Amino acid sequence: FISRVFKKTSGNGTIALYLGKRDFVDSVDSVEIVEGVVKVDPSGLDDRKVYVYLACAFRYGSDDLDVIGLSFRRDIWLRRVQVYPPTGGSEAKSPMTESLLKKVGEQGHTFSFQMPPDLPCSVSLQPGPNDSGKACGVDFEIKAYIANAPDNPDEVITKKDTCRLMIRKIQFAPANNKAGAKAELSKQFMMSDKPVHLEASLEKEVLENIPCNNYMLICKMFSDVVAELPVTLMSPKPAGEFCIL
């Protein structure tokens, strides 16, 4: 049973991309399979084929900085599959794709991708007050498109022949967390005969969907604690995405 279906249709209405979910969990040693359905109207293909790709990309600059053909987006990992015409071999259908096919009808064609566990999770850097465009970070994109060849640099693919959806690869947070990270720093000052010791620690190893405003930065001089400074961890993004301040 799918409570919600994510859909994106191409500009010409020939293809439509369907997903049952957009968050896929990384459990350290394995990642959930990315699967979905593409609805294809053969009458609008003009003897072309339909492909789907999943790309993991690193964006390290905003779109308005792109000059003289330079792109501030680099693909880390990419996989591509042809969905129409079918290439032969029946792909095993999961309960999710079966449910999507019932919604789409006879024109639906399934696809699936297995992401490697060593790919980074989705990360979004908090933009500054004067920044515009897409935020820097790591993102994942599923794109369906119509073309004569899967990857021909000389072939022009127009936006009306494509449809895309962004997905997220999120980190699994276990119920029983280990002790959190801890860092220490000692600094010797000229007018002091003993160093100042600074220590920061987190209560849990993984923080997910919990208030993060009760962690302390402890400052020690000699053997006594002289100050406990409150530290706030800010993460306004959804679970799986982090903000660097």
Phi, psi and chi 1 to 4 in degrees:
 res  aa     phi    psi   chi1   chi2   chi3   chi4
   1 PHE       -  129.8  176.1   75.2      -      -
   2 ILE  -111.9  120.9  -59.3  176.8      -      -
   3 SER   -78.1  -23.6   59.1      -      -      -
   4 ARG  -149.6  140.7 -175.3  178.3 -180.0 -176.6
   5 VAL  -118.4  131.2  174.5      -      -      -
   6 PHE   -99.1  127.6  -60.2   92.6      -      -
   7 LYS  -134.2  140.9  174.2 -173.7  174.9 -177.3
   8 LYS  -141.0  128.7 -164.6   62.7  176.6  -73.3
   9 THR  -109.2  143.4  -54.9      -      -      -
  10 SER   -68.1  162.6   62.5      -      -      -
  11 GLY   -62.1  -32.0      -      -      -      -
  12 ASN   -91.4   -2.0   55.4   18.5      -      -
  13 GLY    76.0    7.9      -      -      -      -
  14 THR   -77.2  -36.5  -57.4      -      -      -
  15 ILE  -127.8  153.7   57.8  174.9      -      -
  16 ALA  -143.3  138.1      -      -      -      -
  17 LEU  -104.2  130.9 -179.7   61.5      -      -
  18 TYR  -124.3  132.5  -68.3   79.4      -      -
  19 LEU  -130.6  145.1  -65.8  177.0      -      -
  20 GLY   -86.4  -19.3      -      -      -      -
  21 LYS  -159.6  164.6   61.9  178.5 -177.8  177.5
  22 ARG  -124.5    0.2  -63.1  175.1   72.4  175.5
  23 ASP  -112.6  125.9  -70.9  -16.0      -      -
  24 PHE  -124.8  127.1  -61.7   87.8      -      -
  25 VAL   -88.1  132.7  178.7      -      -      -
  26 ASP   -96.9  113.4  178.9   -3.0      -      -
  27 SER   -98.5   30.6  -59.2      -      -      -
  28 VAL    77.3  -57.1 -179.4      -      -      -
  29 ASP   -97.0   -7.4   57.2  -13.5      -      -
  30 SER  -157.5  160.1   63.8      -      -      -
  31 VAL  -128.5  142.8 -174.8      -      -      -
  32 GLU   -58.2  142.9  -74.6 -175.5  -42.8      -
  33 ILE   -70.7  134.3  -63.5  176.5      -      -
  34 VAL   -89.3  118.0  179.9      -      -      -
  35 GLU  -139.6  152.4   53.1 -170.1    1.5      -
  36 GLY  -168.5 -168.8      -      -      -      -
  37 VAL  -136.1  140.3  169.7      -      -      -
  38 VAL  -113.8  125.7  177.4      -      -      -
  39 LYS   -90.8  127.4 -177.3  178.8 -179.3 -179.7
  40 VAL  -123.3  128.8 -179.4      -      -      -
  41 ASP  -100.6  103.0 -180.0    6.1      -      -
  42 PRO   -60.9  -22.6  -20.6   32.5      -      -
  43 SER   -66.9  -20.0   62.0      -      -      -
  44 GLY  -102.5    9.8      -      -      -      -
  45 LEU   -86.3  -28.6  -65.1 -178.5      -      -
  46 ASP    55.2   51.6  -62.2  -31.5      -      -
  47 ASP    63.8   16.1  -63.5  -33.8      -      -
  48 ARG   -93.5  175.3  -66.0  174.8  -64.4  171.6
  49 LYS  -115.5  165.4  -58.9  175.5 -178.3  178.8
  50 VAL  -117.0  129.1  179.3      -      -      -
  51 TYR  -124.0  157.3  -59.2   91.8      -      -
  52 VAL  -132.2  135.0  177.8      -      -      -
  53 TYR  -130.2  153.2   78.1   58.0      -      -
  54 LEU  -118.0  125.0  170.0   60.4      -      -
  55 ALA  -127.4  137.9      -      -      -      -
  56 CYS  -107.0  124.2  170.2      -      -      -
  57 ALA  -131.6  151.9      -      -      -      -
  58 PHE  -110.5  118.1  173.1   51.4      -      -
  59 ARG  -102.3  118.2 -177.3 -177.9  -62.4  -82.7
  60 TYR  -119.7   21.2   51.3   95.2      -      -
  61 GLY  -169.4  154.8      -      -      -      -
  62 SER   -79.8  162.2   58.6      -      -      -
  63 ASP   -63.1  -31.3  -65.1  -24.9      -      -
  64 ASP   -73.7   -7.6   56.1   -2.5      -      -
  65 LEU   -90.1   -7.1  -64.3  177.7      -      -
  66 ASP   -69.0  114.1  -67.8   -5.5      -      -
  67 VAL  -132.1  152.3  -67.7      -      -      -
  68 ILE    42.0   43.1   59.6  173.4      -      -
  69 GLY    81.6    1.4      -      -      -      -
  70 LEU   -79.0  139.7  -65.9  177.5      -      -
  71 SER  -118.4  134.9  176.3      -      -      -
  72 PHE   -99.0   35.6  -69.3   88.8      -      -
  73 ARG  -137.1  127.0 -176.6 -179.4 -174.4  -84.8
  74 ARG  -127.3  130.6 -177.2  179.7  -63.9  -86.0
  75 ASP   -74.2  127.4  -72.1  -25.3      -      -
  76 ILE   -88.4  -39.6  -57.7  174.1      -      -
  77 TRP  -152.0  140.7  179.2   87.6      -      -
  78 LEU  -149.7  135.3 -171.2  147.1      -      -
  79 ARG  -133.0  144.7  -71.9  -66.6 -177.4  -86.8
  80 ARG  -134.0  143.5 -176.9 -178.1  -74.1  103.7
  81 VAL  -142.1  144.8   63.5      -      -      -
  82 GLN   -90.5  128.7  177.6  179.8  -40.5      -
  83 VAL  -107.4  -24.1  -64.4      -      -      -
  84 TYR  -148.9  132.3 -171.9   87.6      -      -
  85 PRO   -64.4  152.1  -16.0   29.1      -      -
  86 PRO   -57.3  141.0  -22.5   32.9      -      -
  87 THR   -88.8    2.7   56.0      -      -      -
  88 GLY    96.3  153.6      -      -      -      -
  89 GLY    84.7  117.9      -      -      -      -
  90 SER   -82.5  123.3   58.2      -      -      -
  91 GLU   -83.1  134.9 -176.4  175.9  -22.7      -
  92 ALA   -61.6  132.6      -      -      -      -
  93 LYS   -98.4  131.2  -63.8 -179.3  176.7   62.5
  94 SER   -87.2  167.1   68.0      -      -      -
  95 PRO   -56.9  -32.9  -27.3   34.9      -      -
  96 MET   -68.0  -47.5  178.7  176.5  -68.2      -
  97 THR   -67.6  -33.0   53.7      -      -      -
  98 GLU   -61.7  -42.4  -71.3  -79.6    4.6      -
  99 SER   -66.4  -40.0 -179.8      -      -      -
 100 LEU   -65.1  -39.1  -71.1  173.4      -      -
 101 LEU   -64.6  -33.3  -74.3  172.3      -      -
 102 LYS   -65.2  -35.0  -69.6  179.6 -178.2  178.7
 103 LYS   -75.4  -37.2  -65.0  179.3  179.4  -67.5
 104 VAL   -80.8  -42.2  173.7      -      -      -
 105 GLY   101.0 -163.7      -      -      -      -
 106 GLU   -67.4  -19.0  -63.2 -178.9   -6.6      -
 107 GLN   -86.4    5.2  -67.0 -177.7  -31.3      -
 108 GLY   -84.0  142.2      -      -      -      -
 109 HIS  -134.5  128.9  -58.7  -89.9      -      -
 110 THR   -85.1  158.3   62.3      -      -      -
 111 PHE  -149.3  159.7   64.8   88.2      -      -
 112 SER  -153.6  150.6   64.2      -      -      -
 113 PHE  -134.8  142.4  -63.1   97.9      -      -
 114 GLN  -112.3  110.8  179.3   62.7   69.1      -
 115 MET   -79.0  140.1  -70.1 -174.0  -74.1      -
 116 PRO   -70.8  148.4   23.7  -31.8      -      -
 117 PRO   -70.4  -14.5   23.6  -32.3      -      -
 118 ASP   -86.6    1.6   56.8   -8.8      -      -
 119 LEU   -72.7  146.8  -77.7 -179.9      -      -
 120 PRO   -68.1  155.6   25.2  -34.5      -      -
 121 CYS   -79.3  168.2  -69.4      -      -      -
 122 SER   -63.7  129.4  -61.9      -      -      -
 123 VAL  -136.0  135.5  178.3      -      -      -
 124 SER  -128.6  123.6 -179.6      -      -      -
 125 LEU   -82.7  135.1  -57.1 -174.2      -      -
 126 GLN   -63.4  118.7 -179.7   69.8   27.5      -
 127 PRO   -71.0  154.0   26.4  -33.3      -      -
 128 GLY   -77.1  170.7      -      -      -      -
 129 PRO   -63.8  -25.4   20.7  -31.9      -      -
 130 ASN  -103.0    3.9  -61.8  -37.7      -      -
 131 ASP   -80.1  151.5  -67.3  -22.4      -      -
 132 SER  -138.0  165.8   59.7      -      -      -
 133 GLY    82.4 -167.1      -      -      -      -
 134 LYS   -71.2  145.2  -65.5 -177.8  178.5  179.5
 135 ALA   -73.2  152.3      -      -      -      -
 136 CYS   -72.8  153.2  -63.2      -      -      -
 137 GLY   146.4 -161.7      -      -      -      -
 138 VAL  -109.7  128.2  176.4      -      -      -
 139 ASP  -134.5  163.1   57.5   42.9      -      -
 140 PHE  -123.7  136.3  -67.7   80.3      -      -
 141 GLU  -135.5  134.3  176.1 -170.8   66.1      -
 142 ILE  -106.7  128.9  -63.3  179.5      -      -
 143 LYS  -133.2  128.8  176.1 -179.5  175.0 -179.3
 144 ALA  -106.3  138.1      -      -      -      -
 145 TYR  -151.6  159.2   62.3   97.8      -      -
 146 ILE  -104.4  129.1  -54.8  171.1      -      -
 147 ALA  -158.7  166.4      -      -      -      -
 148 ASN   -83.6  -28.9  -68.7  -54.0      -      -
 149 ALA  -137.6  153.5      -      -      -      -
 150 PRO   -66.3  -36.0   21.8  -32.9      -      -
 151 ASP  -149.3   71.1 -172.1   19.5      -      -
 152 ASN  -105.6  111.5 -177.5    1.2      -      -
 153 PRO   -64.1  -21.2   22.3  -32.1      -      -
 154 ASP   -87.1  -10.8  -62.7  -33.8      -      -
 155 GLU   -87.8  130.1 -176.3  175.9    5.5      -
 156 VAL   -92.5  120.0  178.0      -      -      -
 157 ILE  -107.2  115.7  -58.2  174.7      -      -
 158 THR   -80.5  159.9   60.0      -      -      -
 159 LYS   -64.1  -29.8  -72.3 -174.0  176.7 -178.6
 160 LYS   -68.9  -15.5   68.2  177.9 -177.3  179.2
 161 ASP   -99.0   13.6  -71.2  -28.5      -      -
 162 THR  -131.6  156.7   65.2      -      -      -
 163 CYS  -148.6  142.1   52.2      -      -      -
 164 ARG  -143.4  152.7   63.6 -173.6   69.1 -167.9
 165 LEU  -137.4  139.2  -76.5  170.3      -      -
 166 MET   -88.2  139.2  -56.2  -58.4  -66.3      -
 167 ILE  -125.0  173.0   64.9  172.0      -      -
 168 ARG  -128.7  140.6  -62.6 -170.5  -53.8  175.3
 169 LYS  -104.2  113.7  178.0  173.7  176.9  -79.6
 170 ILE  -114.5  153.5   60.2  176.8      -      -
 171 GLN   -86.4  133.7 -175.6   67.3   54.5      -
 172 PHE   -67.3  133.1  169.0   69.7      -      -
 173 ALA  -110.8  109.0      -      -      -      -
 174 PRO   -66.8  154.1   24.6  -33.6      -      -
 175 ALA   -67.6  -36.7      -      -      -      -
 176 ASN  -102.8  100.2  -61.1  -39.0      -      -
 177 ASN   -83.9  146.2  -91.1  -25.1      -      -
 178 LYS   -81.4  176.0  -59.2  177.6 -177.4  178.3
 179 ALA   -62.1  145.7      -      -      -      -
 180 GLY   -75.0  176.2      -      -      -      -
 181 ALA   -68.3  154.0      -      -      -      -
 182 LYS  -141.3  137.0  179.6  179.4  178.5 -179.9
 183 ALA  -134.7  144.2      -      -      -      -
 184 GLU  -131.8  150.9  -59.9  179.6   12.7      -
 185 LEU  -148.6  132.1  175.6   66.4      -      -
 186 SER  -116.5  137.8  -66.7      -      -      -
 187 LYS  -133.2  127.0 -177.3   70.5  173.6  179.7
 188 GLN   -94.6  129.8 -178.6   72.3   52.6      -
 189 PHE  -109.9  153.4  -68.4   92.2      -      -
 190 MET   -62.1  -40.5 -177.5 -177.7  -59.1      -
 191 MET   -91.2    8.4  -57.3  -58.3  -66.6      -
 192 SER  -122.2  138.6  175.3      -      -      -
 193 ASP   -83.7  -12.5   58.4  -17.2      -      -
 194 LYS  -129.7  151.6  -68.7 -175.2  178.8 -179.2
 195 PRO   -75.6  161.6   28.8  -35.5      -      -
 196 VAL   -95.1  129.9  173.9      -      -      -
 197 HIS  -107.9  126.6 -175.2   73.1      -      -
 198 LEU  -115.3  130.7 -163.4   63.3      -      -
 199 GLU  -134.2  132.2  174.0 -173.2  -50.6      -
 200 ALA  -128.5  136.1      -      -      -      -
 201 SER  -147.9  155.0   60.9      -      -      -
 202 LEU  -112.8  149.3  -65.9  178.1      -      -
 203 GLU   -71.8  -35.7  178.2 -177.3  -56.6      -
 204 LYS  -126.5  157.7  -63.7 -177.3  178.9 -179.0
 205 GLU   -74.5  -39.2 -177.6 -178.4   31.4      -
 206 VAL  -120.8  130.1  179.6      -      -      -
 207 LEU  -113.1  119.7  -54.8  175.3      -      -
 208 GLU  -148.9  121.2 -178.6 -176.8   32.1      -
 209 ASN    56.4   36.4  -66.1  -25.6      -      -
 210 ILE  -130.4  151.8   60.9  173.3      -      -
 211 PRO   -61.5  136.0  -19.7   31.4      -      -
 212 CYS  -122.1   54.6  -59.4      -      -      -
 213 ASN  -127.6   18.5   56.2    2.8      -      -
 214 ASN  -125.4   31.5   57.8  -16.2      -      -
 215 TYR  -105.0  145.3  -61.4   98.4      -      -
 216 MET  -115.5  144.3  -54.5  -57.7  -65.3      -
 217 LEU  -105.8  114.8 -172.8   65.7      -      -
 218 ILE   -99.8  127.7  -59.6  174.6      -      -
 219 CYS  -111.7  121.1  179.8      -      -      -
 220 LYS  -114.7  139.9  -66.5 -178.1  179.4  180.0
 221 MET  -125.4  125.6 -178.6  169.2  -73.8      -
 222 PHE    62.5 -121.7  -47.7  138.9      -      -
 223 SER  -110.8    3.7   59.6      -      -      -
 224 ASP  -108.1  145.8  -61.4  -34.7      -      -
 225 VAL   -80.0  118.9  176.5      -      -      -
 226 VAL  -100.7  -18.6  -63.1      -      -      -
 227 ALA  -159.4  142.3      -      -      -      -
 228 GLU  -122.3  112.7  -70.0 -170.6   -1.7      -
 229 LEU  -101.3  127.6  -51.2  176.3      -      -
 230 PRO   -69.9  141.1   24.9  -33.0      -      -
 231 VAL  -124.7  132.3  176.3      -      -      -
 232 THR  -111.1  127.5  -59.9      -      -      -
 233 LEU   -97.5  119.7  -55.7 -178.9      -      -
 234 MET  -105.4  126.8  -60.4 -178.1   63.5      -
 235 SER  -144.0   77.8 -178.9      -      -      -
 236 PRO   -74.1  -10.4   27.3  -33.6      -      -
 237 LYS   -78.2  164.2  -62.3  -68.4 -178.1  179.7
 238 PRO   -63.8  164.0  -22.3   32.4      -      -
 239 ALA   -56.4  134.8      -      -      -      -
 240 GLY   102.6  -15.7      -      -      -      -
 241 GLU  -117.4  144.2  -64.3 -172.9    2.2      -
 242 PHE  -127.6  154.3  -56.0   94.4      -      -
 243 CYS  -114.3  131.4  -64.4      -      -      -
 244 ILE   -99.9  119.8  -50.7  -61.5      -      -
 245 LEU  -104.1      -  -58.1 -178.2      -      -
